[in-house]
Amino acid sequence: MMEILGWLWWLLASLASLLASLAWLLVGGWVSTLLQLGLIVLVIFAMKFGWRRAPQELATRLAALGRFLWAWLRSGEPAAEPGRRREQVPVSSSRRASRSRRQPGDVRINVSTCMSLLMLAGLWLLGAVR
């Protein structure tokens, strides 16, 4: 009987360890990235305010950011007025309306396209210099 309980305990402990390892694999990248960003911000504050005043300045700014985020999280959608009903617009007509607002000559470029074009321009300039 004790041997069966030992095997069950080993199975549960192994499963818990596997789940903890999987969770750390998924979360560890975010933790590492946030620590690196925090270190970069701390170095920038140390260069700007000096190494003695930097932690205090950083804490002050983080507290203000924390208050802003907490207020934003607590706020909800504004309540609709009881006497007025919202207009229900079909999705297809709203999509057509947003497409029709574009004027000839409007260009919508995302950041990836801009970076690719900048790289190509830099390569072209590098070729022109040689």
N, C-alpha and C positions, 0 to 999 in steps of 0.2 A: 504494500500500500504506500509506504513512504517513497519507494522508488518511482511510482507513478506520479505522486505529488512533486517529486524532484524534477521529473521530466516536464511536467506541466509548468512548473515555475521557470525552468530553463527556456521553454518555448515562449512564455509570456515575456520574459526578460529580453530574449533575442528579438522578438517582434517589437517591443518598445524601443530597443536600441536601433533597430532598422528604421523605425518611423522617425526617431530623433535625428538620425544621420541624414535621412531624406529631407527632413525639414531644414536642417542646417545647410544642406547643399543648395536648397532653393532660396533660403534667406541670407546665406553667408555672403553672396555677391553684393547684395544691397547693403549689408552692414559694412563690408570692406569699402565700398564706394562712398558711403556716407562718412566713414572715418577719414578717408583720404580728402574728401571735400572739406571736412571740418579742419583738418590740419592745414590745408591750403589757406582757408579763411583766417585761421589763427596766425599763420606766417604773415599774411597781408596786413592784419591788424597790428602785429608786432612791428612791422616795418613802418606803418603809418603812425602809431601812437607810442611806440617803445614797448619793450618786453614787460615792463612793470605795469603799465596802464592798459595793455591790450586785453587781458582777460576781463577786466571790469567793463571796458567799452563793449566787448563782445557780449557779455552777459546782459548789459543794458539794452543792446539792440535785439538780442534774442528774446528778452522779456517783452519788448514792444511787439515783436513779430508774433510771439505766443498769444498775447492779448488779442491781437487782430485776428489770428486764426481761430481762437476760441469764440470770439464774437461772431465770426463768419459761420462757424459750425452750429452755434446756437440759433442763428436766425433761420427762419423758415420762409416759405413762399408767402407773399402778402395775401391776406384773406380777400376773397372776392366780395364785392358788395352784395348784400342779399337781394336787392331789387333788380340788379342787372345780371343778365346772362351773357356768357362769353359767346362770341360768334364762332360757329364751327365751320372752318374752311376745309374743303377737301384737300387732300395731300397733293393730288395731281395739279390742281389749279395754283396752289402756292408754289410748287416747283416751277410751273410755267412762268409765273410772275417773277420769280427770282432770276430765271434765265433771260426774260425779256428786258430786265433792267440793265443788262450789260450793253454798253455802247460800242460801236465799231472802234477798234484800236485798243480796247481794254485787254490787258495781258495779265493772266494769273499764273505766276510762277512760284513753285514751292522752293524751300531752302535747298533741297538736294540739287535741283536744276541749277540754281544760282551758284552753288559750290562747284558743280561740274563745269559750268561756263567759265568761272574764274580760273579753274585749273587749266582749261584749254587756252584761255587768254595768257596765262602765265607761261605755259609751254611755248606758245607762239612768240611771246616776247623773248624767251630764252633762246629760241631758234633765231630770232632777228638779231640778237646781240652777238651771236657767234658769227 
